[in-house]
Amino acid sequence: MTDRELLELANEAGAGLGNFGILGFTQDELRKFAALVRREALEEVDDLYFDALQADLENGVKCLNEAATAEFHAKYPELAKLPDAIRALAAQEGDK
């Protein structure tokens, strides 16, 4: 969390700048400020967790797709050649 974000949370909690630019908190404002900081920290952790989970899921899907493709090619070798055959036919049509 940046200094600017902390100052914004302090302002949201009701803290004011006292002498020499030092933040002044009442006990209730300090409690509110602590709760706001906790909330922001938890949101940051939640975002990091979601990003890591999303990356893992994408990697897992990629692995499953690769395994399924390999299995399909092993079971149906002639069908696995179909995309290349279609490309060759399309290239021949383009040459005409």
Rosetta constraint file for C-alpha pairs under 8 A:
AtomPair CA 1 CA 5 HARMONIC 6.24 0.50
AtomPair CA 1 CA 6 HARMONIC 6.90 0.50
AtomPair CA 1 CA 41 HARMONIC 7.87 0.50
AtomPair CA 2 CA 6 HARMONIC 6.35 0.50
AtomPair CA 3 CA 7 HARMONIC 6.17 0.50
AtomPair CA 4 CA 8 HARMONIC 6.19 0.50
AtomPair CA 5 CA 9 HARMONIC 6.25 0.50
AtomPair CA 6 CA 10 HARMONIC 6.12 0.50
AtomPair CA 6 CA 37 HARMONIC 7.54 0.50
AtomPair CA 7 CA 11 HARMONIC 6.13 0.50
AtomPair CA 8 CA 12 HARMONIC 6.12 0.50
AtomPair CA 9 CA 13 HARMONIC 6.11 0.50
AtomPair CA 9 CA 33 HARMONIC 6.38 0.50
AtomPair CA 9 CA 36 HARMONIC 6.48 0.50
AtomPair CA 9 CA 37 HARMONIC 7.11 0.50
AtomPair CA 10 CA 14 HARMONIC 6.41 0.50
AtomPair CA 10 CA 15 HARMONIC 5.42 0.50
AtomPair CA 10 CA 16 HARMONIC 7.96 0.50
AtomPair CA 10 CA 33 HARMONIC 5.73 0.50
AtomPair CA 11 CA 15 HARMONIC 5.30 0.50
AtomPair CA 11 CA 16 HARMONIC 6.80 0.50
AtomPair CA 12 CA 33 HARMONIC 7.74 0.50
AtomPair CA 13 CA 29 HARMONIC 5.40 0.50
AtomPair CA 13 CA 30 HARMONIC 7.44 0.50
AtomPair CA 13 CA 32 HARMONIC 5.50 0.50
AtomPair CA 13 CA 33 HARMONIC 5.12 0.50
AtomPair CA 13 CA 36 HARMONIC 7.73 0.50
AtomPair CA 14 CA 25 HARMONIC 7.73 0.50
AtomPair CA 14 CA 29 HARMONIC 5.96 0.50
AtomPair CA 15 CA 23 HARMONIC 6.35 0.50
AtomPair CA 15 CA 24 HARMONIC 5.65 0.50
AtomPair CA 15 CA 25 HARMONIC 5.07 0.50
AtomPair CA 15 CA 26 HARMONIC 7.51 0.50
AtomPair CA 15 CA 29 HARMONIC 6.27 0.50
AtomPair CA 15 CA 30 HARMONIC 7.89 0.50
AtomPair CA 16 CA 23 HARMONIC 5.63 0.50
AtomPair CA 16 CA 24 HARMONIC 5.45 0.50
AtomPair CA 16 CA 25 HARMONIC 7.06 0.50
AtomPair CA 17 CA 21 HARMONIC 5.31 0.50
AtomPair CA 17 CA 22 HARMONIC 5.43 0.50
AtomPair CA 17 CA 23 HARMONIC 4.45 0.50
AtomPair CA 17 CA 24 HARMONIC 5.94 0.50
AtomPair CA 18 CA 22 HARMONIC 5.16 0.50
AtomPair CA 18 CA 23 HARMONIC 5.66 0.50
AtomPair CA 18 CA 24 HARMONIC 5.69 0.50
AtomPair CA 25 CA 29 HARMONIC 5.48 0.50
AtomPair CA 25 CA 30 HARMONIC 5.51 0.50
AtomPair CA 26 CA 30 HARMONIC 6.06 0.50
AtomPair CA 27 CA 31 HARMONIC 6.31 0.50
AtomPair CA 28 CA 32 HARMONIC 6.20 0.50
AtomPair CA 29 CA 33 HARMONIC 5.95 0.50
AtomPair CA 30 CA 34 HARMONIC 6.10 0.50
AtomPair CA 31 CA 35 HARMONIC 6.23 0.50
AtomPair CA 32 CA 36 HARMONIC 6.18 0.50
AtomPair CA 33 CA 37 HARMONIC 6.18 0.50
AtomPair CA 34 CA 38 HARMONIC 6.13 0.50
AtomPair CA 35 CA 39 HARMONIC 6.12 0.50
AtomPair CA 36 CA 40 HARMONIC 6.20 0.50
AtomPair CA 37 CA 41 HARMONIC 6.09 0.50
AtomPair CA 38 CA 42 HARMONIC 6.08 0.50
AtomPair CA 39 CA 43 HARMONIC 6.19 0.50
AtomPair CA 40 CA 44 HARMONIC 6.25 0.50
AtomPair CA 41 CA 45 HARMONIC 6.28 0.50
AtomPair CA 42 CA 46 HARMONIC 6.03 0.50
AtomPair CA 43 CA 47 HARMONIC 6.11 0.50
AtomPair CA 44 CA 48 HARMONIC 6.24 0.50
AtomPair CA 45 CA 49 HARMONIC 6.06 0.50
AtomPair CA 46 CA 50 HARMONIC 6.10 0.50
AtomPair CA 47 CA 51 HARMONIC 6.15 0.50
AtomPair CA 48 CA 52 HARMONIC 6.21 0.50
AtomPair CA 49 CA 53 HARMONIC 6.05 0.50
AtomPair CA 50 CA 54 HARMONIC 5.96 0.50
AtomPair CA 51 CA 55 HARMONIC 6.23 0.50
AtomPair CA 52 CA 56 HARMONIC 6.24 0.50
AtomPair CA 53 CA 57 HARMONIC 6.11 0.50
AtomPair CA 54 CA 58 HARMONIC 6.14 0.50
AtomPair CA 55 CA 59 HARMONIC 6.18 0.50
AtomPair CA 56 CA 60 HARMONIC 6.04 0.50
AtomPair CA 57 CA 61 HARMONIC 6.13 0.50
AtomPair CA 58 CA 62 HARMONIC 6.19 0.50
AtomPair CA 59 CA 63 HARMONIC 6.24 0.50
AtomPair CA 60 CA 64 HARMONIC 6.17 0.50
AtomPair CA 61 CA 65 HARMONIC 6.03 0.50
AtomPair CA 62 CA 66 HARMONIC 6.15 0.50
AtomPair CA 63 CA 67 HARMONIC 6.15 0.50
AtomPair CA 64 CA 68 HARMONIC 6.05 0.50
AtomPair CA 65 CA 69 HARMONIC 6.01 0.50
AtomPair CA 66 CA 70 HARMONIC 6.18 0.50
AtomPair CA 67 CA 71 HARMONIC 6.14 0.50
AtomPair CA 68 CA 72 HARMONIC 6.03 0.50
AtomPair CA 69 CA 73 HARMONIC 6.14 0.50
AtomPair CA 70 CA 74 HARMONIC 6.19 0.50
AtomPair CA 71 CA 75 HARMONIC 6.14 0.50
AtomPair CA 72 CA 76 HARMONIC 5.81 0.50
AtomPair CA 72 CA 77 HARMONIC 7.74 0.50
AtomPair CA 72 CA 80 HARMONIC 7.48 0.50
AtomPair CA 73 CA 77 HARMONIC 5.05 0.50
AtomPair CA 73 CA 79 HARMONIC 7.60 0.50
AtomPair CA 73 CA 80 HARMONIC 5.33 0.50
AtomPair CA 76 CA 80 HARMONIC 6.22 0.50
AtomPair CA 77 CA 81 HARMONIC 6.68 0.50
AtomPair CA 78 CA 82 HARMONIC 6.99 0.50
AtomPair CA 81 CA 85 HARMONIC 6.38 0.50
AtomPair CA 82 CA 86 HARMONIC 6.13 0.50
AtomPair CA 83 CA 87 HARMONIC 6.21 0.50
AtomPair CA 84 CA 88 HARMONIC 6.18 0.50
AtomPair CA 85 CA 89 HARMONIC 6.24 0.50
AtomPair CA 86 CA 90 HARMONIC 6.14 0.50
AtomPair CA 87 CA 91 HARMONIC 6.11 0.50
AtomPair CA 88 CA 92 HARMONIC 6.23 0.50
AtomPair CA 89 CA 93 HARMONIC 6.24 0.50
AtomPair CA 90 CA 94 HARMONIC 6.18 0.50
AtomPair CA 91 CA 95 HARMONIC 6.34 0.50
AtomPair CA 92 CA 96 HARMONIC 6.77 0.50
